[in-house]
């Protein structure tokens, strides 16, 4: 199961929201649906996990690689990467959260 702690959030070149961090435990692929757990509601893609948490489904739209590597369909475990997410998110909502490739792993 791939996970990534969101260390930075920024506007992606060409549009969208990018989140950056190191992939751990398994690859994350282009087109994957990833899951965020928050302690508050969100207007789209939410699913209750516990009394205070909401799971948000986000789509991997593309990758922005560090060190000049771009347009790869996969971010392997151990790699620092930036993932452009489908949807409209603001930096305060995402910084410090963790992306998970499976809602069962949360």
C-alpha positions in Angstrom: 0.0 0.0 0.0 1.5 3.3 -1.0 1.3 6.3 1.3 2.7 9.8 1.2 2.9 12.4 4.0 2.0 15.8 2.3 4.9 18.0 3.1 4.1 20.9 0.7 1.1 22.1 -1.3 1.3 24.5 -4.2 -0.3 25.5 -7.5 0.8 23.1 -10.2 2.2 24.6 -13.5 -0.6 24.3 -16.0 -3.3 24.3 -13.3 -4.5 22.3 -10.4 -3.2 21.6 -6.9 0.1 19.7 -6.4 1.1 18.0 -3.1 4.7 17.0 -2.5 6.4 14.4 -0.3 8.1 11.0 -0.2 6.2 7.8 -1.3 6.4 5.0 1.2 5.4 1.3 1.2 4.5 0.9 -2.5 4.0 2.8 -5.7 1.4 5.4 -6.6 0.3 5.3 -10.2 -1.2 7.8 -12.6 -5.0 7.5 -12.4 -5.0 6.0 -8.9 -7.7 7.0 -6.4 -6.0 8.0 -3.2 -7.6 8.7 0.2 -7.1 11.6 2.6 -8.5 11.4 6.2 -9.6 14.8 7.6 -11.4 15.8 10.8 -13.9 17.9 8.9 -16.3 17.6 6.0 -15.5 18.3 2.4 -18.0 19.1 -0.4 -17.1 16.2 -2.7 -15.9 12.6 -2.5 -16.4 12.2 1.2 -17.1 9.0 3.2 -17.5 8.7 7.0 -14.7 6.7 8.6 -15.3 7.5 12.3 -17.3 10.1 14.3 -14.9 12.9 13.6 -13.1 11.8 10.4 -14.0 12.1 6.8 -12.3 10.1 4.0 -11.8 12.2 0.8 -11.2 10.4 -2.5 -8.7 12.2 -4.7 -7.5 11.3 -8.2 -3.9 11.3 -9.3 -4.0 13.5 -12.5 -0.3 13.7 -13.1 3.1 13.8 -11.5 5.6 16.6 -11.2 9.0 15.0 -10.6 11.8 16.5 -8.6 15.2 16.7 -10.3 13.7 17.4 -13.7 12.0 14.0 -14.2 8.4 14.4 -15.3 5.5 12.6 -17.1 6.2 9.2 -15.5 3.1 7.0 -14.9 4.3 5.8 -11.5 6.0 7.2 -8.4 7.9 4.3 -6.8 8.4 3.8 -3.1 11.2 5.9 -1.7 10.9 8.6 -4.3 10.2 12.3 -3.6 7.5 13.4 -5.9 4.8 16.0 -6.4 1.3 14.7 -7.3 -1.3 16.9 -9.1 -4.7 16.1 -7.7 -8.0 16.2 -9.3 -10.4 18.6 -7.6 -10.1 22.1 -6.0 -8.1 22.1 -2.7 -6.4 24.9 -0.8 -3.0 24.5 1.0 -4.3 24.8 4.5 -6.7 21.8 3.9 -3.9 19.4 2.8 -0.7 20.3 4.5 0.3 17.6 7.0 -2.3 15.0 5.9 -1.3 11.6 4.5 -2.4 10.2 1.1 -3.2 6.4 1.2 -3.8 4.1 -1.7 -6.4 2.2 0.2 -9.2 3.4 2.5 -8.8 0.2 4.5 -5.2 1.2 5.5 -6.4 4.3 7.3 
